């Protein structure tokens, strides 16, 4: 067996071992998920019972001893907090379950791909390279995990924290009703405003994860909506131009192009926040019969391409790998002080949806 064949065989073994480990982890998570759901059900029943008791006490508020009232409120707060903690744990387990299922799907796809390419994945120069496929897989998984961690932090610092505050605000309003109805109404108004703000944040997070428009209406309407939201949220000048006949594409291609737009626009924002001049973004989509081209340009501070290739983040690298796997190319044109221009071109296969239209 040659060195390359031995390395390829080892890589297959590593993929199989990772797949089996992920299956075991998924079973453990699903077991913990069942246990947590049962515990949440018990806590919810207890919370309902405590709430009923609290309502009975409120109906007899004037005649009840203050110690009994205090105990009932403390029991209600404790029950609510326990339910909140258990729900958070349940959401974490559900997220872990979803991530493991996605990982298993990815590993399964890699196994199938490697099985039909027994010599390894072909590199750009036509030679077979095992190391490149391993690095690409690791890069893609790391990029996905990095994005999940970012969204997890945003959810924790935003909606999750806001939900905790809702409980406190609701408790304050409840107590104020017996003391000062005006202040209680003000507190409820603040609670309503906070809820509306949190709802908008959650909706934006959902749109970032997987816009429903992408499945229902396709790439171009989703990009238009995303550009409008991006412009409104960040106060940047963003122009969008679309040339060619609008149509649907295969789902994988629409997702890849949309994710590339998200990443490139986000990069332009992150790397130019300290600029004195207002950043201008230009997004162009050109649709031809045989290919689709995406150009994202900005007037920011730019960068040295060679240095960026050595120390750049995962975003561009993952986009490049995905584009090249689809038979396309990615070109970077930038220099310090001269902004940047990223061009992506991939061959297309029109979706069957076009034939049905």
ZIMOFEN-V80348 format. One record per residue. N is the residue number from 0. RES is the residue in one small letter. PSI is psi as a letter, one per 30 degrees, with the letter a starting at -180 (NA if undefined). D_LAST is the distance of its C-alpha to the last C-alpha in whole Angstrom. Layout:
# ZIMOFEN-V80348
N;RES;PSI;D_LAST / N;RES;PSI;D_LAST
This chain:
# ZIMOFEN-V80348
0;x;k;54 / 1;x;l;53 / 2;x;e;53 / 3;x;e;49 / 4;x;e;48 / 5;x;e;51 / 6;x;e;49 / 7;x;e;45 / 8;x;e;47 / 9;x;e;48 / 10;x;e;45 / 11;x;e;43 / 12;x;e;46 / 13;x;e;45 / 14;x;e;42 / 15;x;e;43 / 16;x;e;45 / 17;x;e;43 / 18;x;e;41 / 19;x;e;44 / 20;x;e;45 / 21;x;e;42 / 22;x;e;41 / 23;x;e;45 / 24;x;e;44 / 25;x;e;41 / 26;x;e;43 / 27;x;e;46 / 28;x;e;43 / 29;x;e;42 / 30;x;e;46 / 31;x;e;46 / 32;x;e;43 / 33;x;e;44 / 34;x;e;48 / 35;x;e;47 / 36;x;e;45 / 37;x;e;48 / 38;x;e;50 / 39;x;e;47 / 40;x;e;47 / 41;x;e;51 / 42;x;e;51 / 43;x;e;49 / 44;x;e;51 / 45;x;e;54 / 46;x;e;53 / 47;x;e;52 / 48;x;e;55 / 49;x;e;57 / 50;x;e;55 / 51;x;e;56 / 52;x;e;60 / 53;x;e;59 / 54;x;e;58 / 55;x;e;61 / 56;x;e;63 / 57;x;e;61 / 58;x;f;62 / 59;x;h;66 / 60;x;e;66 / 61;x;f;69 / 62;x;f;71 / 63;x;k;70 / 64;x;k;72 / 65;x;e;70 / 66;x;e;70 / 67;x;e;68 / 68;x;e;66 / 69;x;e;66 / 70;x;e;65 / 71;x;e;62 / 72;x;e;60 / 73;x;e;61 / 74;x;e;60 / 75;x;e;57 / 76;x;e;56 / 77;x;e;57 / 78;x;e;54 / 79;x;e;52 / 80;x;e;52 / 81;x;e;52 / 82;x;e;49 / 83;x;e;47 / 84;x;e;49 / 85;x;e;48 / 86;x;e;44 / 87;x;e;44 / 88;x;e;45 / 89;x;e;43 / 90;x;e;40 / 91;x;e;41 / 92;x;e;41 / 93;x;e;38 / 94;x;e;37 / 95;x;e;39 / 96;x;e;37 / 97;x;e;34 / 98;x;e;35 / 99;x;e;37 / 100;x;e;34 / 101;x;e;32 / 102;x;e;35 / 103;x;e;35 / 104;x;e;31 / 105;x;e;32 / 106;x;e;35 / 107;x;e;34 / 108;x;e;31 / 109;x;e;34 / 110;x;e;36 / 111;x;e;34 / 112;x;e;33 / 113;x;e;37 / 114;x;f;37 / 115;x;f;35 / 116;x;i;37 / 117;x;f;41 / 118;x;g;42 / 119;x;l;40 / 120;x;k;37 / 121;x;k;38 / 122;x;l;38 / 123;x;f;37 / 124;x;g;40 / 125;x;f;40 / 126;x;l;42 / 127;x;k;42 / 128;x;j;43 / 129;x;e;43 / 130;x;e;44 / 131;x;e;41 / 132;x;e;39 / 133;x;e;41 / 134;x;e;41 / 135;x;e;38 / 136;x;e;37 / 137;x;e;40 / 138;x;e;38 / 139;x;e;35 / 140;x;e;37 / 141;x;e;39 / 142;x;e;36 / 143;x;e;34 / 144;x;e;38 / 145;x;e;39 / 146;x;e;35 / 147;x;e;36 / 148;x;e;40 / 149;x;e;39 / 150;x;e;36 / 151;x;e;39 / 152;x;e;42 / 153;x;e;40 / 154;x;e;39 / 155;x;e;43 / 156;x;f;44 / 157;x;c;41 / 158;x;e;40 / 159;x;e;43 / 160;x;e;46 / 161;x;e;44 / 162;x;e;44 / 163;x;e;48 / 164;x;e;49 / 165;x;e;47 / 166;x;e;50 / 167;x;e;52 / 168;x;e;51 / 169;x;e;51 / 170;x;e;54 / 171;x;e;56 / 172;x;e;54 / 173;x;e;56 / 174;x;e;59 / 175;x;f;59 / 176;x;e;59 / 177;x;f;62 / 178;x;e;64 / 179;x;j;62 / 180;x;e;59 / 181;x;e;58 / 182;x;e;58 / 183;x;e;56 / 184;x;e;53 / 185;x;e;53 / 186;x;e;52 / 187;x;e;49 / 188;x;e;48 / 189;x;e;48 / 190;x;e;47 / 191;x;e;44 / 192;x;e;43 / 193;x;e;43 / 194;x;e;41 / 195;x;e;38 / 196;x;e;39 / 197;x;e;38 / 198;x;e;35 / 199;x;e;34 / 200;x;e;35 / 201;x;e;33 / 202;x;e;30 / 203;x;e;30 / 204;x;e;31 / 205;x;e;28 / 206;x;e;26 / 207;x;e;28 / 208;x;e;28 / 209;x;j;24 / 210;x;k;22 / 211;x;f;20 / 212;x;e;18 / 213;x;e;17 / 214;x;e;16 / 215;x;e;14 / 216;x;f;12 / 217;x;a;13 / 218;x;e;16 / 219;x;e;16 / 220;x;e;16 / 221;x;e;19 / 222;x;e;21 / 223;x;e;21 / 224;x;e;22 / 225;x;e;25 / 226;x;e;26 / 227;x;e;27 / 228;x;e;29 / 229;x;e;30 / 230;x;e;32 / 231;x;e;33 / 232;x;e;35 / 233;x;f;36 / 234;x;g;37 / 235;x;l;36 / 236;x;j;35 / 237;x;k;31 / 238;x;k;29 / 239;x;k;25 / 240;x;k;24 / 241;x;k;20 / 242;x;k;20 / 243;x;l;17 / 244;x;k;14 / 245;x;k;12 / 246;x;l;10 / 247;x;l;10 / 248;x;l;13 / 249;x;k;15 / 250;x;e;16 / 251;x;e;20 / 252;x;e;19 / 253;x;e;18 / 254;x;e;21 / 255;x;e;23 / 256;x;e;22 / 257;x;e;22 / 258;x;e;26 / 259;x;e;27 / 260;x;e;26 / 261;x;e;28 / 262;x;e;31 / 263;x;e;32 / 264;x;e;32 / 265;x;e;34 / 266;x;e;36 / 267;x;e;37 / 268;x;e;38 / 269;x;e;40 / 270;x;f;42 / 271;x;g;42 / 272;x;f;43 / 273;x;g;47 / 274;x;k;46 / 275;x;e;48 / 276;x;l;45 / 277;x;k;42 / 278;x;k;39 / 279;x;k;36 / 280;x;k;33 / 281;x;k;31 / 282;x;k;27 / 283;x;k;25 / 284;x;k;22 / 285;x;k;21 / 286;x;k;18 / 287;x;l;19 / 288;x;e;17 / 289;x;f;20 / 290;x;l;21 / 291;x;k;20 / 292;x;k;23 / 293;x;k;25 / 294;x;k;28 / 295;x;j;30 / 296;x;l;33 / 297;x;l;36 / 298;x;g;40 / 299;x;a;41 / 300;x;f;44 / 301;x;a;43 / 302;x;l;44 / 303;x;k;46 / 304;x;e;44 / 305;x;e;46 / 306;x;e;47 / 307;x;e;44 / 308;x;e;43 / 309;x;e;47 / 310;x;g;46 / 311;x;l;43 / 312;x;a;41 / 313;x;f;38 / 314;x;d;35 / 315;x;e;35 / 316;x;e;36 / 317;x;e;34 / 318;x;e;31 / 319;x;e;32 / 320;x;e;33 / 321;x;e;29 / 322;x;e;28 / 323;x;e;30 / 324;x;f;29 / 325;x;g;26 / 326;x;g;28 / 327;x;a;28 / 328;x;l;30 / 329;x;k;32 / 330;x;k;34 / 331;x;k;36 / 332;x;j;38 / 333;x;l;41 / 334;x;l;45 / 335;x;k;47 / 336;x;g;47 / 337;x;g;44 / 338;x;a;41 / 339;x;l;38 / 340;x;j;35 / 341;x;k;33 / 342;x;k;30 / 343;x;k;28 / 344;x;k;26 / 345;x;k;24 / 346;x;l;22 / 347;x;l;18 / 348;x;j;16 / 349;x;k;12 / 350;x;l;11 / 351;x;f;9 / 352;x;e;6 / 353;x;e;5 / 354;x;f;6 / 355;x;f;4 / 356;x;NA;0
